């Protein structure tokens, strides 16, 4: 799995590659804390091979490609 941060302009930033959900969630928490985001996130929507996590910042998401 690969984790990306997608901003409201559509730019993607690679965050990490992970083998488990636990590693994905740890990376989301670390990235969020480093960039001053809250630690609350939820699934926004799911596409064929992508899961979008809403972080409460307009138009910004974490995207997990499986």
N, C-alpha and C positions, 0 to 999 in steps of 0.2 A: 504494500500500500504506500501511496505517496500523499503527503500533506502539503497543501498550498494555502497561502493567505491571498485572498482576492479582494482588492479595494473597490471603492465605488466607481472608479474610472475603468475598471475591467482589467487592471494590471494584476498579474499573478506573481507571487514570490514563493519560491520553493522553501519549505520549512524543514522537512525531514522525510526519510524513508523508514517505514516501520513494518514489523512482522506481526504485531498484535494490536488489538483495540487499546489495551492498556498503554502501550507506547504512544499511540496517537493522542490519547487524552492527556498524557503527561506532556507531550510536545505542545498541545494547545494551551495548557495551563502555563507552561514556561514562557511561550511566546506572548501570551496575554499579559502576564505580569511584567515582562520586559518592556512592553509597549504601552502599558497603562490602561489596558482593557480590563473589564470586569471578568470574573471567573464564571459567570453564568452564560451558558450557551445551550442551544437546543437545535434539533434537526429542523431545518427550514423546508427543504424538499429533497427528493431523491430522484436522480436520473438513472439511466441504464447502468452506468459504471461509476457514478459519482454521488457522494453524499454531501450536501451543503449544510453547514452549521451556522446558524445566525448568532452573532455575538452582540446584538443590540446596538450596533453602530450602523446607521443607514447605509444600505448597499454594500456592506462589507461582510465577507463570509470566510470561514475556513472550509476548504474543499478537500475531501478525501477521495482519491482515485483508487479503485480496487481492481 
